[in-house]
């Protein structure tokens, strides 16, 4: 044991002895000595190397099994070779949570424009188609008027009459492509009554 460490150990032992006699009427000098030893002990604990403390905590967590079955164990870390993006966490959140409807209006309108024919085909009446197209055109015009930055709005408005005509054509093509509905089976008494079997 080195001289400094041995001295410190003796001081701690002496502090422990004094602590045991605390109730037995120790002098003020001994009480001050005890306080100094305890303060020194606290300082030493504060000066323990942070790296050692971290290593201890990691070893303890490993012993408890907290690092077992991690999500990317044995797999490459996603996005490791890509350039830095300041909005990486927002993009990750949108991708993880599958959030839609967020983003610049220009991009949202582009994606909506690409999916608009499919959405129109799901409608049943011409009035619904006209209303949806009017709403879409109004939002495109509104996005062009606002100068909030971001990508430019390149989405074109749709001609309502031409789109309705295309909707009718697609609807007629689907009706022709659909197989004819089979004739419903008649019950035995209907066949008997009409005289056919």
C-alpha positions in Angstrom: 0.0 0.0 0.0 1.5 3.4 -1.0 2.1 6.1 1.7 -0.8 8.3 0.5 -3.3 5.5 0.3 -2.2 4.1 3.7 -2.5 7.5 5.4 -6.0 8.0 3.9 -7.0 4.5 5.1 -5.8 5.3 8.6 -7.8 8.5 8.6 -10.9 6.7 7.5 -10.5 4.1 10.3 -10.0 6.9 12.8 -13.1 8.6 11.5 -15.0 5.4 11.9 -13.8 5.1 15.5 -14.8 8.7 16.3 -18.2 8.1 14.7 -18.8 5.2 17.0 -18.0 7.4 20.0 -20.1 10.3 18.9 -22.7 9.7 21.5 -20.0 9.1 24.2 -19.1 12.8 24.5 -16.2 13.5 22.1 -14.4 16.8 22.1 -15.0 19.5 19.6 -11.5 18.9 18.2 -12.2 15.3 17.5 -15.6 16.2 16.0 -13.9 18.7 13.6 -11.4 15.9 12.7 -14.3 13.6 11.9 -16.0 16.2 9.8 -12.8 16.8 7.8 -12.4 13.1 7.2 -15.9 12.7 6.0 -15.5 15.8 3.7 -12.4 14.3 2.2 -14.2 11.0 1.6 -17.0 12.8 -0.2 -14.5 14.7 -2.4 -12.8 11.4 -3.3 -16.1 9.9 -4.3 -16.8 12.9 -6.5 -13.4 12.6 -8.2 -13.9 9.0 -9.2 -13.1 8.9 -12.9 -16.3 9.2 -15.0 -14.9 6.7 -17.5 -14.7 4.1 -14.7 -18.2 4.9 -13.5 -19.5 4.4 -17.1 -17.6 1.2 -17.5 -19.0 -0.1 -14.2 -22.6 0.8 -15.3 -22.1 -0.9 -18.7 -20.7 -4.0 -17.1 -23.6 -4.0 -14.6 -26.2 -3.6 -17.4 -24.6 -6.4 -19.4 -24.7 -8.7 -16.3 -28.4 -7.9 -15.9 -29.0 -8.7 -19.6 -30.2 -5.3 -20.6 -28.2 -5.4 -23.9 -29.7 -8.7 -25.0 -32.0 -8.8 -28.0 -31.5 -5.2 -29.2 -33.3 -4.1 -32.4 -30.3 -3.8 -34.7 -28.1 -6.5 -33.2 -26.0 -8.1 -36.0 -27.4 -5.7 -38.6 -26.0 -2.6 -40.2 -27.0 0.7 -38.6 -29.6 2.4 -40.9 -28.4 5.7 -42.5 -24.8 5.3 -41.4 -23.2 6.1 -44.8 -25.6 8.9 -45.8 -24.8 12.6 -45.6 -26.0 14.5 -42.5 -29.6 15.7 -42.7 -30.7 18.2 -40.0 -34.3 16.9 -40.2 -33.4 13.2 -39.8 -35.6 12.7 -36.7 -38.7 14.2 -38.3 -38.3 12.1 -41.4 -37.7 9.0 -39.2 -40.9 9.8 -37.2 -43.0 10.2 -40.3 -41.6 6.9 -41.7 -42.0 4.9 -38.5 -45.5 6.2 -37.6 -46.7 6.2 -41.3 -47.9 9.8 -40.9 -49.5 11.3 -44.0 -50.8 14.7 -44.7 -47.6 16.5 -43.5 -45.3 18.3 -45.7 -45.1 21.2 -48.1 -48.4 21.7 -50.0 -46.6 21.4 -53.4 -45.5 17.8 -52.6 -48.8 16.8 -51.1 -50.7 18.2 -54.1 -48.3 16.2 -56.5 -49.0 13.0 -54.7 -52.8 13.7 -54.6 -52.7 14.5 -58.3 -51.1 11.1 -59.0 -53.8 9.3 -57.0 -56.7 11.4 -58.1 -58.0 9.2 -61.0 -58.2 6.2 -58.6 -60.1 8.3 -56.0 -62.5 9.5 -58.7 -63.2 6.0 -59.9 -64.3 5.1 -56.4 -67.1 7.7 -56.6 -70.7 6.8 -57.7 -72.2 10.0 -59.1 -71.1 12.8 -61.4 -71.9 15.4 -58.8 -69.4 13.8 -56.4 -66.8 13.8 -59.1 -67.4 17.5 -59.9 -67.3 18.4 -56.2 -64.0 16.6 -55.7 -62.4 18.2 -58.7 -63.6 21.7 -57.7 -62.1 21.1 -54.2 -58.8 19.9 -55.7 -58.6 22.9 -58.2 -59.3 25.4 -55.3 -56.5 23.9 -53.2 -54.0 24.1 -56.1 -54.9 27.7 -56.8 -54.6 28.5 -53.1 -51.2 26.8 -52.9 -49.9 28.9 -55.8 -51.0 32.1 -54.1 -49.2 31.5 -50.9 -45.5 32.3 -50.8 -44.4 30.2 -47.8 -41.2 28.8 -49.4 -40.5 25.3 -50.2 -40.7 23.6 -53.5 -42.7 25.4 -56.2 -46.3 24.3 -57.0 -46.2 22.6 -60.4 -49.4 20.7 -60.1 -51.9 21.8 -62.8 -55.6 22.3 -62.2 -57.9 19.8 -63.9 -60.6 20.6 -66.4 -63.8 19.5 -64.7 -65.8 18.6 -67.9 -62.9 16.7 -69.5 -62.3 14.8 -66.2 -66.0 13.9 -65.9 -65.9 12.6 -69.5 -62.8 10.5 -68.8 -64.5 9.2 -65.6 -67.6 8.2 -67.6 -65.4 6.4 -70.2 -63.5 4.5 -67.5 -66.7 3.6 -65.8 -68.2 2.3 -69.1 -65.0 0.3 -69.8 -65.2 -1.3 -66.4 -68.8 -2.2 -67.0 -68.0 -3.9 -70.3 -65.0 -5.7 -68.9 -67.0 -7.1 -66.0 -68.4 -10.6 -66.6 -72.2 -10.7 -66.9 -73.9 -11.5 -63.8 -75.2 -15.1 -63.7 -78.9 -15.6 -63.8 -80.2 -16.2 -60.3 -81.2 -19.8 -59.5 -84.9 -20.2 -59.3 -86.4 -22.3 -56.6 -88.1 -25.6 -57.4 -91.5 -24.2 -57.2 -90.6 -21.4 -59.7 -89.2 -23.9 -62.1 -92.3 -26.1 -61.7 -94.7 -23.2 -62.1 -93.1 -22.0 -65.3 -92.7 -25.5 -66.7 -89.0 -25.4 -67.1 -86.4 -27.4 -65.3 
